[in-house]
Amino acid sequence: MRRIVLVIFSILTVILLMMLSTGVAEADEPDKDSFIAREIYMGLTGLTPDKTALDWLSTHKTTQDLQNLTAYLLSLGYRPKGEYISPQDISIPVLMYHYIAPPGQGAKDYWSTSYEEFEKQMAWFAENGFSSITVDELYDFMTTGKIQNPRSFVAIFDDNWYESVMKRVIPVMKERYGFTPTLALYTDAIYESGKGVFTWQELLTMQKANVVDVQSHSVSHPLIPALHQFSDEALWKELYDSKTLLEQKLEKSVTGFIAPGGSVNDRVLDAAKRAGYKTFFLLWEDGGVKYGSDPHWIYRVNMVNTLDFASFVEKMERYASKAKPRRANESVLADNQIVAYYGHPYTSLMGILGEYSAEDLVKMLKAKAAEYDAVNGERGAIPAFHIVFGTVQPKGIIGIIDEETLSRYIEIAKQNNMIVILDHQIGRGTVAEAVSQMLPYLKYDNVHLAIDPEWHTPIPMEEIGGISGYDVNRAQEIMQEYMAANGIPGKKILIVHQFAPMMITDREVISADYSKVDLVHDMDGFGHPITKNYHYEYNKLATNIPLKGFKLFYPNGREWGSDNPLMTPSEVLALDPAPVVIIYQ
């Protein structure tokens, strides 16, 4: 059954990849889409597409065909490996905040929250394995049952409290824990320019960078008279005009309406639906949001000044999903292998990651991970972007990838249940400096780190660089100290590459016992499988680093720098010990 499901999934993927704006590409057309399709099909099935598959592709082209096929797959009860949590068992608390008071000042009124309580609340979410989700992700869960982390929450901040959001909400939620706050804003209080107020340009910048998610809170925030007391014309203006203006100015789809004062009746709900809102949020509290519940009647948890921390925890334990996807200090490698594509987004010379768009890479990576998932027993296989964060240049100078590009890849990975590995080539700097430059990205729960000793030299391409075992321990110490100081839960991976003895000296002093770091020792050499096995055996001698990685090199059109032949997933997993991280360059 598993093979049948994989075959069907591969056909579905082939269709999606080959569909163009005017139809479906010919199966033998020598373009990138066809290459990706063949790669995915052959990777998932181990077969060359036969006439039956090609005939199926030629006659099943519509969106309805794809929807029918998806429904059929779901009816088979196909589930990925690992613990499965039924959508009916998931519950998502939606929090309603207003104003977060400055530190030391306490909540100023009933609808306020002290900074100290807010800090503890967000720390509790992080320590207990929660993820924040957006209004659109909440809607997807309510209507399809699909969600990346069953332990998720939505935090909505009503009204245009600029200082509260900029000085307290974003620094705690986004910068410390990687959570995304949802801002419920009314458009009359958003300006073209000004200080101490939300401006359109600032909101656009934050929205595009996924710092916040903006939704509608009406045009004027009416309370007296309330929204449900407005005339049809005035009601439509509050709903429709706020939505269209936000969409125009912020270049995004606005799908959620947060009712000012909770004002609602059938007429308001009908108008909201006609205006195009997919979700409608209330003022009242009645537990968490469940799969199949009405997206136009969403209750929220009232975050008020009388809610102490003990009461908050008690509510969240009642309102949120009971199942935890991973224990607080458990590793992503506990029951999974990682399958990564390596490179830099701006060049194809450094690896496959730079040869395709992020969107195409997602499809290819999922297919490659499925190859390993089919032969690795009970372990899962998680696809990953392995991105060169710091690139060595002449004289050992390091160029750092721009934050906008990196943030986009991290967000795409998050949306597709993938991880991101940031790799630093060190150059003429120190290992401590290299690791420290990447630390801020550990706030994202799907980001991990790597360092490459080969390039730790002032004369790259002229000599192979190296670091010591003491450097490796220091790198782990820096990661662990940063995670503890910033309340980052769980364990993070640190990959260290090696294909020659001089790349890591004093290997015997390396410790793999840091409680918040999984150290992975990666074999980084290219060549014939015999050569690669020899280098892997050398790395295997470092028994004090039990977690091993293995890199493979695709053909690159040059006489050197690739594997010939390329080892298959079964051959890779036959290595002893089986690598926990597999990287394709």
C-alpha positions in Angstrom: 0.0 0.0 0.0 2.8 2.4 0.8 4.4 2.0 -2.6 1.0 2.5 -4.3 0.5 5.7 -2.3 3.9 7.0 -3.2 3.3 6.3 -6.9 0.0 8.2 -6.8 1.7 11.0 -4.9 4.4 11.2 -7.5 1.9 11.4 -10.3 0.1 14.2 -8.5 3.4 16.0 -8.1 4.3 15.5 -11.7 1.0 17.1 -12.8 1.5 20.1 -10.5 5.0 20.7 -11.8 4.2 20.3 -15.5 1.0 22.5 -15.5 1.7 25.8 -17.2 -0.6 28.8 -17.5 -1.9 27.4 -20.9 -1.8 23.7 -20.3 0.6 20.8 -19.6 4.1 20.6 -21.0 5.0 17.7 -23.2 6.5 14.8 -21.3 9.8 14.8 -23.2 10.2 18.6 -23.4 13.8 19.3 -22.3 13.0 22.1 -19.9 13.5 22.6 -16.1 9.9 21.6 -15.3 10.3 18.3 -17.1 13.6 17.6 -15.4 12.0 18.2 -12.0 9.1 16.0 -12.9 11.2 13.1 -14.0 13.4 13.5 -10.9 10.5 13.4 -8.6 8.7 10.6 -10.3 11.8 8.4 -10.5 12.8 9.3 -7.0 9.5 8.3 -5.5 8.8 5.2 -7.5 12.2 4.0 -8.6 10.7 3.7 -12.1 10.9 5.5 -15.4 7.4 6.9 -16.3 5.7 4.3 -18.5 3.0 4.8 -21.1 0.2 4.3 -18.6 1.6 7.1 -16.4 2.0 9.4 -19.5 -1.5 8.6 -20.7 -2.9 9.4 -17.3 -1.0 12.8 -17.3 -2.3 13.6 -20.7 -6.0 13.2 -19.8 -6.1 14.4 -16.2 -5.3 18.1 -16.1 -7.9 20.0 -14.2 -8.0 21.3 -10.6 -10.9 19.0 -10.0 -8.9 16.0 -11.0 -6.2 16.9 -8.5 -8.8 17.5 -5.8 -10.4 14.1 -6.5 -7.0 12.4 -6.3 -6.2 14.2 -3.0 -9.5 13.1 -1.5 -8.8 9.6 -2.6 -5.4 9.6 -0.9 -6.9 10.9 2.3 -9.6 8.2 2.1 -6.7 5.6 2.1 -5.8 6.9 5.6 -2.2 7.6 4.5 -0.2 9.1 7.3 3.5 10.0 7.7 5.6 8.0 10.1 5.6 8.9 13.8 2.8 9.6 16.2 -0.4 10.7 14.4 -2.7 13.2 16.2 -6.3 13.3 14.9 -7.5 16.7 13.9 -10.5 16.1 16.2 -8.0 16.0 19.2 -6.4 19.4 18.3 -7.5 22.6 20.0 -6.1 26.1 19.2 -6.4 28.9 21.8 -6.9 32.3 20.2 -5.7 35.0 22.6 -7.2 38.5 22.7 -4.7 41.1 23.9 -5.0 44.9 23.9 -2.3 46.9 25.6 1.0 45.6 27.0 2.1 48.0 29.8 5.8 49.2 30.0 8.1 47.1 32.3 7.5 47.9 36.0 4.3 49.9 35.5 1.6 47.1 35.8 -1.6 46.9 33.8 -3.3 50.2 33.4 -6.9 48.9 33.1 -8.9 45.8 32.8 -8.0 45.2 29.1 -4.3 45.6 29.7 -1.6 43.1 30.5 1.6 43.8 32.5 4.9 43.3 30.7 6.0 40.9 33.3 3.0 38.6 32.8 3.3 38.9 29.1 6.9 37.8 29.2 6.0 34.7 31.3 3.1 33.8 29.0 5.3 33.8 25.9 8.1 31.9 27.7 5.5 29.3 28.7 4.4 28.8 25.1 8.1 28.5 24.0 9.1 26.1 26.8 6.1 23.9 26.1 6.7 23.4 22.3 4.1 25.8 21.0 4.1 27.5 17.6 2.3 30.7 16.7 0.0 30.6 13.6 -1.6 33.3 11.5 -5.3 33.8 10.9 -5.0 32.1 7.4 -3.3 29.1 9.0 -6.0 28.9 11.6 -8.7 29.0 8.8 -6.8 26.1 7.0 -6.9 24.1 10.2 -10.6 24.7 10.8 -11.5 23.7 7.3 -9.0 20.9 6.4 -7.7 19.7 9.8 -4.1 20.3 8.6 -1.7 22.0 10.9 2.1 21.8 11.3 2.2 21.7 15.1 -0.8 20.6 17.1 0.4 22.7 20.0 -0.3 26.1 18.3 -1.8 29.4 19.3 -3.0 32.7 17.8 -2.2 36.0 19.5 -4.3 38.9 18.3 -3.6 42.5 19.5 -6.7 44.6 19.2 -6.5 48.3 18.4 -3.7 50.5 17.2 -1.4 50.6 20.3 1.8 51.5 18.5 4.2 51.8 21.4 2.9 48.6 23.0 3.4 46.6 19.8 6.8 48.1 18.7 8.5 48.2 22.1 7.1 45.2 23.8 5.1 42.8 21.7 7.5 42.4 18.8 10.7 42.3 20.9 9.3 39.5 23.1 7.2 37.5 20.6 9.2 37.8 17.3 12.7 38.7 18.3 13.0 36.5 21.3 10.8 33.5 20.4 10.1 33.7 16.6 6.3 34.0 17.2 4.2 36.1 14.9 1.7 38.5 16.4 -1.6 39.3 14.6 -2.5 43.0 14.7 -6.2 43.9 14.5 -6.1 47.5 13.2 -8.7 50.0 12.3 -7.7 52.0 9.2 -8.7 55.5 10.4 -5.7 55.3 12.8 -3.1 54.3 10.2 -1.2 57.3 8.7 0.9 58.1 5.7 3.6 59.5 8.1 4.1 60.4 11.7 5.9 59.4 14.9 4.4 57.2 17.5 1.7 55.9 15.2 1.4 53.1 12.6 2.2 54.2 9.1 1.4 52.3 5.9 5.0 52.0 4.9 6.1 50.6 8.2 3.3 48.1 8.3 4.0 47.1 4.7 7.7 46.4 5.6 6.8 44.4 8.7 4.1 42.4 6.9 6.4 41.5 4.0 9.1 40.4 6.4 6.5 38.3 8.4 7.2 40.3 11.5 3.4 40.8 12.0 0.2 39.6 10.4 -2.3 42.5 9.9 -6.1 41.9 9.8 -9.1 44.2 9.9 -10.6 45.8 13.0 -13.0 48.0 10.9 -12.5 51.6 9.6 -13.3 53.6 12.8 -13.6 51.1 15.6 -17.3 51.9 16.5 -18.5 51.2 20.0 -21.4 53.6 20.6 -23.3 53.1 18.5 -22.1 49.5 18.0 -21.4 48.0 14.7 -24.7 46.0 14.6 -26.6 49.2 15.1 -25.2 50.8 11.9 -27.2 51.2 8.7 -26.5 48.8 5.9 -24.5 51.4 4.1 -22.4 52.4 7.1 -21.9 48.7 8.1 -20.6 47.9 4.6 -18.2 50.8 4.7 -16.7 49.5 8.0 -16.3 46.0 6.7 -15.5 46.4 3.0 -13.6 49.6 3.0 -11.2 48.6 5.8 -10.5 45.3 4.0 -9.8 46.8 0.6 -7.7 49.6 1.9 -5.5 47.2 4.0 -5.2 44.9 1.0 -4.2 47.7 -1.3 -1.7 49.3 1.1 -0.2 46.1 2.5 -0.2 44.1 -0.7 -1.8 41.1 1.0 -5.1 39.3 1.3 -7.0 40.3 4.4 -9.2 37.4 5.4 -10.0 38.0 9.1 -12.4 40.5 10.7 -12.0 41.2 14.5 -15.3 42.8 15.6 -14.8 46.0 17.7 -16.4 45.4 21.1 -17.6 42.0 19.9 -20.5 43.6 18.1 -22.3 40.9 16.0 -25.6 39.7 14.8 -26.8 37.8 11.7 -26.8 41.0 9.6 -23.2 41.8 10.5 -22.1 38.2 9.8 -23.8 38.2 6.5 -22.1 41.4 5.5 -18.7 40.1 6.6 -19.1 37.0 4.4 -20.2 39.1 1.4 -17.2 41.4 2.0 -15.0 38.3 1.6 -13.9 37.6 5.1 -13.1 34.0 5.8 -12.9 34.3 9.6 -14.9 36.4 12.1 -13.5 36.8 15.7 -15.7 37.5 18.7 -15.0 39.1 22.1 -16.3 36.2 24.2 -14.4 33.2 25.5 -15.3 29.6 25.2 -12.3 27.3 24.9 -10.0 26.6 22.0 -10.8 26.5 18.3 -11.6 23.0 16.9 -11.4 21.4 13.5 -14.8 21.7 11.7 -16.0 24.6 13.9 -17.5 27.7 12.2 -14.7 30.1 11.0 -17.2 33.0 11.2 -17.8 32.4 14.9 -14.4 32.2 16.6 -14.1 32.7 20.4 -11.1 34.3 22.0 -9.4 34.0 25.4 -9.7 37.3 27.2 -6.1 38.4 28.3 -7.1 40.8 31.0 -5.3 42.3 34.1 -7.0 39.9 36.5 -5.5 36.8 34.8 -2.5 35.8 36.9 0.1 33.4 35.5 -1.3 30.3 37.3 -4.7 31.0 35.9 -3.2 31.5 32.4 -1.4 28.1 32.5 -4.6 26.4 33.8 -6.6 27.9 30.9 -4.0 27.0 28.3 -3.8 23.4 29.5 -7.6 23.2 29.1 -7.9 25.1 25.8 -4.9 23.8 23.9 -4.1 20.4 22.4 -3.0 17.9 25.0 -0.6 16.1 22.7 2.9 17.5 22.4 4.8 16.7 19.2 8.1 16.7 20.9 9.3 16.8 24.5 10.9 20.1 25.5 14.5 18.9 25.3 14.0 16.2 22.7 16.0 16.3 19.5 14.5 16.6 16.0 16.9 13.7 15.2 15.3 11.5 17.9 13.1 9.7 15.3 14.1 11.4 12.0 16.8 11.8 9.5 17.4 15.0 7.7 17.8 15.2 3.9 19.1 18.6 2.8 20.0 20.4 -0.4 23.1 22.6 0.0 24.2 25.9 -1.6 23.6 29.6 -1.8 20.4 31.1 -3.3 22.4 33.5 -5.6 24.7 31.1 -7.4 24.6 27.6 -8.9 28.3 27.1 -8.4 28.0 26.3 -4.7 25.4 23.6 -5.0 21.9 22.5 -6.1 20.2 25.0 -3.8 21.2 27.8 -6.1 20.1 26.1 -9.3 16.3 26.3 -8.6 13.8 28.5 -7.0 12.8 27.9 -3.4 9.4 26.7 -4.5 10.9 24.1 -6.9 13.4 23.0 -4.3 10.5 22.3 -1.9 9.0 19.9 -4.4 12.3 18.2 -5.2 13.3 18.0 -1.5 10.1 16.4 -0.5 10.6 13.8 -3.2 14.2 13.1 -2.1 13.1 12.8 1.5 10.4 10.4 0.5 13.1 8.2 -1.1 14.8 7.9 2.3 11.5 7.6 4.1 10.7 4.5 2.0 13.9 2.6 3.0 14.9 3.9 6.5 12.5 1.8 8.6 10.5 3.5 11.3 12.4 6.8 11.1 10.9 9.8 9.4 12.8 12.0 6.9 12.7 15.7 7.1 13.6 17.9 4.1 15.9 20.9 4.7 17.4 23.9 3.0 21.2 23.9 3.8 22.1 27.5 3.1 25.6 29.0 3.1 25.2 31.9 5.6 28.8 33.1 5.5 30.7 32.7 2.2 34.5 32.9 2.1 36.0 35.3 -0.3 39.6 36.2 -1.3 41.9 36.6 1.7 39.4 34.9 3.9 36.9 37.7 4.0 33.3 36.6 4.7 30.2 37.7 2.9 27.0 37.3 4.8 23.7 36.5 3.1 21.1 39.3 3.2 18.4 39.0 5.9 15.5 39.4 3.5 16.4 36.4 1.4 17.2 34.3 4.4 14.0 35.2 6.1 12.1 34.2 3.0 13.7 30.7 2.9 13.0 30.2 6.6 9.4 31.1 6.1 9.0 28.9 3.1 10.6 26.0 5.0 8.3 26.6 8.0 5.2 26.5 5.7 6.3 23.2 4.3 7.3 21.5 7.6 11.0 21.7 6.7 14.1 22.9 8.5 16.9 25.3 7.6 20.6 24.7 8.3 22.8 27.8 8.2 26.4 27.1 7.3 29.3 29.4 8.0 32.7 29.1 6.2 34.5 31.0 8.9 37.3 32.4 6.7 40.0 34.3 8.6 37.8 35.0 11.6 37.3 32.8 14.7 34.8 29.9 15.1 33.3 31.9 18.0 32.7 34.9 15.8 31.2 32.7 13.0 28.7 31.0 15.4 27.8 34.2 17.1 26.8 35.8 13.8 24.2 33.0 13.3 22.8 32.9 16.8 19.9 35.3 16.4 18.3 32.9 13.9 18.0 30.2 16.5 14.8 32.0 17.6 13.1 30.2 14.7 12.2 26.7 15.8 13.2 25.2 12.4 16.7 26.7 12.2 19.9 24.9 13.0 23.7 25.7 12.4 26.8 24.3 10.7 30.4 25.3 10.4 32.9 24.4 7.6 36.5 24.1 8.8 37.8 23.7 5.2 37.5 27.4 4.7 39.0 28.6 8.0 42.0 30.1 6.4 43.3 33.5 5.1 44.1 31.9 1.7 41.1 29.9 0.6 41.4 27.7 -2.5 45.2 27.6 -1.8 45.1 25.4 1.3 42.6 23.4 3.3 41.8 25.1 6.5 41.0 23.6 9.9 39.8 24.1 13.5 40.5 22.2 16.7 38.3 20.1 18.9 38.4 22.9 21.5 36.8 25.2 18.9 34.0 22.7 18.4 33.3 22.6 22.1 33.4 26.3 22.3 30.9 26.6 19.4 28.5 24.3 21.4 29.0 26.3 24.6 28.1 29.5 22.8 24.9 28.0 21.3 23.9 26.5 24.6 24.5 29.7 26.6 22.5 31.7 24.0 19.6 29.3 24.0 19.5 29.3 27.8 19.7 33.1 28.1 16.9 33.6 25.5 14.6 30.9 26.6 14.9 28.8 23.4 13.5 25.4 24.1 14.6 22.0 22.8 17.9 21.0 21.1 19.6 22.6 18.1 21.8 20.8 15.6 25.4 21.9 15.0 27.0 20.2 11.9 30.8 20.2 11.6 32.2 19.1 8.2 35.3 17.0 7.7 37.0 15.2 4.8 40.7 15.5 5.7 42.5 15.1 9.0 43.8 18.7 9.2 40.2 20.0 9.1 39.6 19.0 12.8 42.6 18.5 15.0 42.4 17.2 18.6 39.2 15.3 17.8 39.5 13.3 21.0 38.7 16.3 23.2 35.3 16.9 21.6 32.3 16.4 23.7 28.9 15.5 22.3 27.2 15.8 25.7 25.9 19.4 25.6 22.3 19.2 26.7 20.9 21.6 24.2 23.1 20.8 21.2 23.1 17.8 18.8 26.6 17.6 17.3 26.7 16.0 13.9 30.1 15.0 12.3 29.6 15.2 8.5 31.8 13.5 5.9 32.2 16.2 3.3 34.3 14.7 0.5 33.4 13.9 -3.1 34.5 11.1 -5.4 33.9 7.4 -6.0 31.9 5.5 -3.4 35.1 3.6 -2.3 36.8 6.9 -1.6 33.8 8.3 0.2 33.5 5.2 2.3 37.2 5.5 3.3 36.7 9.1 4.5 33.5 8.0 6.4 35.5 5.2 8.1 38.0 7.9 9.2 35.2 10.0 10.7 33.8 6.9 12.3 36.9 6.6 14.4 35.8 9.7 16.3 33.4 7.6 18.5 33.0 10.5 20.9 30.8 12.1 18.2 28.2 9.4 17.6 25.9 11.3 15.2 27.3 11.2 11.7 26.4 13.0 8.5 27.2 12.3 4.8 27.4 14.6 1.9 26.8 13.6 -1.8 27.8 15.7 -4.8 25.6 15.8 -7.9 27.2 15.9 -11.4 28.3 19.4 -12.1 29.7 19.4 -15.7 33.3 19.6 -14.4 36.0 17.0 -14.2 36.1 17.2 -10.5 33.9 18.0 -7.5 31.2 15.4 -8.0 30.4 11.8 -7.1 30.7 9.2 -9.8 28.6 7.2 -9.5 26.1 8.9 -7.1 25.3 6.6 -4.2 21.6 5.6 -3.8 19.6 6.1 -0.6 19.9 2.4 0.2 23.7 2.6 -0.2 23.9 5.6 2.0 21.8 4.1 4.8 23.9 0.9 4.6 26.8 2.9 6.0 27.7 2.0 9.6 26.6 3.9 11.5 23.8 5.2 9.3 24.1 8.9 8.9 21.4 11.1 10.6 22.0 14.0 8.2 22.3 13.5 4.4 23.3 16.5 2.4 23.2 16.9 -1.4 25.4 19.6 -3.0 
